Amino acid sequence: MSKNNLAKSEETIRWALAEFNNPIITTGLNLSGTVLLDISARAGFAGDVIFVDTGFHFPETLSFWDSLEARYTQMRFKKLGPTLETGPLFETDPLGCCKLNKIAPLEQYLSEVKPSALINARTRESAIGRSGLKEFESGSPAQINPLVNLTRADLEEYANIANLTIHPLYLYGFMSMGCWPCTKPVRAGDDPRSGRFSGQGRTECGLWENLGTNLEQNRNDKMLGS
């Protein structure tokens, strides 16, 4: 494991805590998200940890969330959920399912709480489309990516040294955790995100690509009374 990259990750989180008055952590509970929580605890993070329960997560994911909440008691674990009952929308409109069940709850929370920054666990290695990811992305809120330089091997080694419990499905090839209808194990050598949204021509739910734009549009809509 690169000690320099690990030290840089913690340094970036400490910088974010000093620079922004109310940063939050968002996590999908995969390996990098688990490591992020532990490094953030070491750095002194004691804010909100946000997870969106779409209603379609694996039972193992929900149990794992409870175990993390019990471990990091200095943090405020908050579970968000959709306000509308969509049923199995993933069968007919998977994009719409993501928008209503995952993106909308988080955007509503962000509009109400207005955190100055989001700290998340994305790495450059975690997907082909993330190879150019930066440690800091300006915006409202800003996005902090302290783990960008860590590899899967780094994350596994850190988890082992720190004696972290990781998501039980990781051992079965689930490199990226999502809802059960749209998540499957990843074959050796494939893009780690290939287990998400298989057959849909995408590997992302759409949240990170459009977060700032969506929030700004929501604010404009409210101002116009639409």
N, C-alpha and C positions, 0 to 999 in steps of 0.2 A: 504494500500500500504506500502511496506517495504521501509522506508526512507533510511535505510542503503544500500539497493540494488540500489535505485535511485541515492543516492550520489555516489556510486561506479561507476555507469554508466557514470555520468558526469566526475568523476575523471579519468576514463579510456580514455574518449575523450580528456580531457585536456592533459593527458600524451601523447596520440598519436600526438596531435598538436605540442607538444614540442619535441617529439622524431623523428618525420618524417617531412621532409621538404616540401612534396607536397602530403599529403593524400587527397583522394577523398571519397565521399559518393556515394554508389550505393543503389538504392531503387526500390522496386516493388510497392510502394504506398499503401501497406496494413497498418493495424493499427500500427504495430511496426515500420514501416518505417516512418510514420507520427510523432510518438513520438520521433524517433531518430533525425529527423530534428529539432524538437523543443529543445531537450536537447543539440544538437550540437550548435544551435544558442546561447543558454545560455553559452556554453563553449567557444564561440568565433570563431567557425568555419566559414570561409569565402571563402572556396574553391569551387571546382566543385562538383555538384550534378548530377549524371548520371542516366538516364532512357533510356532503350532500347525500342523504339517504333517499334514493329515487324510488324506493319500494320494490326494486328488482335486484338487490344485491344478494350475493351468496350468503347463506347463514354464517359461514366461517368469517366473512368480512365483518358482519355486525358483532360477532363475539370478539373478534380481534380488536375492534374499536373499543369495546368495553374494557379489555385488558390493558390497552394503552392509557385509557382514562384513569384506571386504577394505579398505573405506574407513575404517571407524570401529574401528580396532584397539584403542583404549582401552576399548572396551565388550566385554562377554562375551556373544556371540551364542549362544543356546541354542534348539535346535529340539525341540519336543515332538511326540509322536505317540501315537495310540491303542494300547492294549495288546491289543485284540481285533480280529480280522479280520472285518469286517462285510459285505464284498462290496458290491454295488450297492444298499445299503439305501435310498439316496436315491430309488429308483424306487418303493418301496412305503411307506416311512415316513421322509420327509425330516426331520421333527422328531426322530425317534429317531436318525437319521444325525448330525445336529448334536450331539445330546447325547452320543453315544458317541465320535464322532470328533473333536469340537472342544472341547466344554465339559468333558467328563470329564478329558482329559489336562491341561488348564490347572488345573482344580480339584485334581487330584492333586498337581501341582507346588506350588500355593499351600498346600495342606495340609502338605506336607513342608518347604518352605522358609520358609513363614510371613513373607512380605515385609510390611512395615508399610504400604506404599502402592503403588498401581499408577499409573503415569503413562501416559496414552494420548492418542490423537490425535483424539478426537471433537470435532466443531465443531457449533455450533447450526445452521449452514446445511446440514450434510451430510445431514439428514433432517428431514422435517416433525415427526416424533416427538421430535426432539432440541432443539426450539426453546427449551425451558426449562432446558437443561443448565447446570449450575453449574460454576465452576472447581474447587470442592472439594466432595466428597461423603464424609461421615464413614462409617465402617464398619470392618470388619476383614477385609481391608485397606481403608484409605481409598482413594478414587479421585481422582486429580488430572487435571484436564482443562485444560491450559494454553493450548490453541488455540481455546477456545470462541468467541472473538470474531472469529476470522479468517475471511474469506470465501474462496471459491474463487479469486477474482482475487488476493487477498493471497497465497495459497499459491503460485499460479503465478508471481507476480512474485518472490516470495522465492526459489523454485527457480531462476528465471532468473538473478537477481542472484548467488546463491551457486553458480551453475554446477553444480546438482545433476542427476544422472541420475535420471529418474523411471521408474516402471514402464512398460515398452514398450506395454502394452495401454491405458494411459490415453489415448494419442493416438487410439485407435480407439473411444473413448466409454465405456470401463469406468471409471466414476466411483468405484466401490467394489469392491475385489477380494475374491473368495471362491472357492469351489470351482467347477470348470468345469460340473458338472451344474446348478448353481443360480445362475449369474451370467451376465449378458448386457450388451451395451452399453445406455446410457441415451439416449433421444431428447432432443433439445434442448427445454428448458422443463419436462421432467419432474423429479420428485423424484429427487435424486441416488441415493437408495437403491432406486429402482424397478427397478434392474437385478438386485437380489438377490431370490431366492425368488419369482420371477414366477409368478403363478397359485396361490400357496400361501396367500394372504391375510395375508402378513406381510412385513416388510422387515428383520427382525432374527433372528439365530440363537437369541436367548434368553439369551445369556451375561450381558450387562450388566444386564438387568432383574432377574435372579435370583441374581447372583453371591454376595452376602452370605448370602442365605437358604440357598442350596445348600451353601455351606461350613459353615454352622452345623449344618445337618441331617447332613452327613457326620460332623462331630465328634460329634454326639449319637449317631449310629448306632454309631460305633466305641466310645464309652463304654458303650453298652448291649450291645455284642458282637453286633450284628445284621449 
